[in-house]
Structure formats: C-alpha cells, structure tokens
Amino acid sequence: MESTDYIFGIRAVIEAIEAGKEIDKVFIRKDLQGEALLKELLDKLHRSRVPVQRVPVERINRITRKNHQGVLAMLSAVTYHRLDHVVPELYEDGVLPFVVVLDGITDVRNFGAIARTCECAGVDAIVIPERGSVSVGGDAVKTSAGALLHIPVCRERSAAGAVRFLKDNGYKIVAASEKADINYTQADYTGPVAIVMGAEDVGISPEVLKQCDTFVSIPQFGHIGSLNVSVAAGVIIYEVVRQRLAGNLEVI
C-alpha cells in the first residue's frame, strides 16, 4: 500500500477531516479510549459520516509501523456524492435516471469492473453502503480503468435506506437474483430505474429485497450455477441500454 493512501495519528486525522480530505474509513485500535483528543476525533468522524472499525493493533501495524497512536485513516480516491443531491439534479437536468446499487460488493476487482461498465453504459450513479462494502481506493480506480473518476459514487448509511429513497422518488427497483422467475429481458427498464446487485457470497440482503419491485434472473445452461457478479451486472446494465435505444429514449 502506498503511503499516500493513508494518514495515521489522532491529530493528523482530525486535521485531515477539517481540511476536507475524503476519508474512506478509519481503523482505531480496539482498546483505545479515554483521552479528550480521541473523543474529538470520534465526534468529527460521526458528523462526517466516516465508517469506523475497531481493530487489533496488528491490523494497523501491517499497514504502518510508524507512531500511529492506534489510529489510521484510509483515504478515498474519489469524492463521494450524496444521493439526495444526485437524484433531484438528474430530474432537474431532464435525464432519464439510471442508477446501480451495489449491496455488499467487497471484491475490488468486481467493483472496478462494474464501475467500468457503468461508465461506458451511461449509468448516472453508483450507490454503495458505508459498511460491508469495498473501499474506493487507488486499486479500485485502477481496476475500473479510471471510470470511477468520471461517475458519481454515493456512499449511503445503508443500501436499504438508499433503495427506499430511490423508490420514494419514482425509481423502479430491479433486483438481480438467481431465484427470480422473470427473465431479465422481460422487465421494463424504460423509466427511472435502479438495478440492485448483491454481495458475491450471499447476494442481496433481506432488508434490501423487501424494497425491490421486480426480481430478474439471467438464464444459465452450464454446470457452475452462477455468474460472476460483474458479468451479471454487465448483462443487465446493457439490457437497460438496449431497451432505451429501441424505444428512442435518451440513454445518457
């Protein structure tokens, strides 16, 4: 890991927040507590909606052996957007909205590949939850071939909350699920739409599934039984593009 990807030390992290640095998450030593400076840091992290993970000191030591004081902040390679800002802006711009929600994607290669497809297909924004999601660091940007520098990424408190917000604002929520009865080509994507892709191992969480309007699957005829999530996302994303082009609708 490059030293430019992180900041360590309580005071240094506080100053980074005050300077407006985009922080992806902060590791804090499990047993660290008590002092006023730490409380100030925790307050600023909470107000800035930065995820905090309490970890063994060995986790931090694997990244740096310098005097980190039990605190290390991972910097984001992009500036996060807010979904409640992006959604009205898309409507104001007269755009036919197309959003992709990633519920628990943790593999940086899958995330980068999905982001690359999203950018090429004219997706308006990618939504990820604060916790249980991949970090948007330098590796993710590189894997996306730079796509993450061009497409808004909205980091929300929860995927379920983000999906509920999109639904309340007129989006049709389409979930990709191997158990769905509807072929992905049979769903209608010609209105404002959000495609939800689940985690590599467990799929879409129950809390998110409850918010979805339509469930679609991709036909499979081999022996393996499942597609890589980035491949599945690409298939469905381009079905949205196909339908919109066929209906002479604006793709971007």
MOMOVEN-V848815 format. One record per backbone hydrogen bond with DSSP energy under -1.0 kcal/mol. NH is the residue of the N-H (numbers start at 1). CO is the residue of the C=O. Records with the same first field share a line. If there is no record, write none. Layout:
BEGIN
NH = CO / CO
END
This chain:
BEGIN
5 = 2
7 = 73
9 = 71
13 = 9
14 = 10
15 = 11
16 = 12
17 = 13
18 = 14
19 = 15
20 = 17
21 = 16
24 = 74
25 = 74
26 = 51
27 = 72
28 = 53
29 = 70
30 = 55
32 = 29
39 = 35
40 = 36
41 = 37
42 = 38
43 = 39
44 = 40
45 = 41
46 = 42
47 = 43
48 = 44
49 = 46
50 = 45
53 = 26
55 = 28
59 = 56
61 = 57
62 = 58
63 = 60
64 = 60
68 = 66
71 = 68
72 = 27
73 = 7
74 = 25
75 = 5
76 = 22
77 = 136
81 = 153
85 = 82
86 = 82
87 = 83
89 = 85
90 = 86
91 = 87
92 = 88
93 = 89
94 = 91
95 = 90
97 = 95
99 = 193
100 = 125
101 = 195
102 = 127
103 = 197
104 = 102
111 = 107
112 = 108
113 = 109
114 = 110
115 = 111
116 = 112
117 = 113
118 = 114
119 = 115
120 = 116
121 = 117
123 = 118
124 = 98
126 = 152
127 = 100
128 = 154
130 = 156
134 = 105
137 = 135
141 = 137
142 = 138
143 = 139
144 = 140
145 = 142
146 = 141
147 = 144
149 = 146
150 = 147
151 = 147
154 = 126
156 = 128
162 = 158
163 = 159
164 = 160
165 = 161
166 = 162
167 = 163
168 = 164
170 = 167
171 = 166
172 = 192
174 = 194
175 = 214
176 = 196
177 = 216
180 = 177
184 = 217
186 = 183
193 = 97
194 = 172
195 = 99
196 = 174
197 = 101
199 = 203
203 = 199
209 = 205
210 = 206
211 = 208
212 = 209
213 = 173
214 = 173
216 = 175
217 = 182
232 = 228
233 = 229
234 = 230
235 = 231
236 = 232
237 = 233
238 = 234
240 = 236
241 = 237
242 = 238
243 = 239
244 = 240
245 = 241
246 = 242
247 = 243
248 = 245
249 = 244
END
